[in-house]
Amino acid sequence: MADEHRLSSRKTAAIMRRELAGGDPDFAFRVMTSALADFRHTHPANRPDFLVPPESTGSKRWDTLLAAVVGRECDRLGIPRPPWTKPEPLAEEWVVTTLAAPSEQWIARIRAGTPEEFSRLGLWVHARDLETL
């Protein structure tokens, strides 16, 4: 895919906002992970465009998640994190799942697989769920 057609943080947040408003958090999450894959594979000269601060997704939780995953990817790529990718911890912990009523066993699985940098922010998301093929 040509870099100009890849998702940026701004495009991703806008799509996430639309999907969350429409009641589809699963699709919002999938767009976010697709954007991370785009970021990984974009030409280094085009990475600054991806790192321009996005507008809000309409949700503090989702804004924090997007910032955290982009910041983690910056660390993995060895590039400096922009300030917006260093969010404050959430006031209330959030287990990131699209299940309406996750079991205690499911929540335990997510917590066990959450990278420390996410748990410090009050985000519980399994690292494997952030990976794409």
C-alpha positions, 0 to 999 in steps of 0.5 A: 500500500502506498504511504499516502493511503495509510492511516495516520493518527488523525484519520484513525481517531476520526474513524474511531470517533465515528464508529464509537458514536455508531456503537461499534467499538469492535470496528474502532479497535480494529481500525486502531490496530490496522493503523499501528500496522500501517505505522510500522510499515510506513516509510520513515520519512512519512512517520512524522505525519502519523504522529501529528496529534489527533482530535479526540475519539470522543472518549477519554478511554479511547483517547488514552488507548490510542495515545498509549499504543502509538507511544508504545509503537514509537518505543518499538521503532526507536523514535521519540514519542510525541507528548500526546502519546504520554497520557495521564492514567485513567481515573477508573481502570478499563478492561479493553474488551468488546464483550458485553459481559466478560467472565472473570476468567476472560478478564484475568487473561487480559490482565495477565497479558497486559504490558506494564506500560498499559496497566500503569495507565489503568488500561488492561489490554492483552498485548496479543490483541494489539498485533496484526498479521 
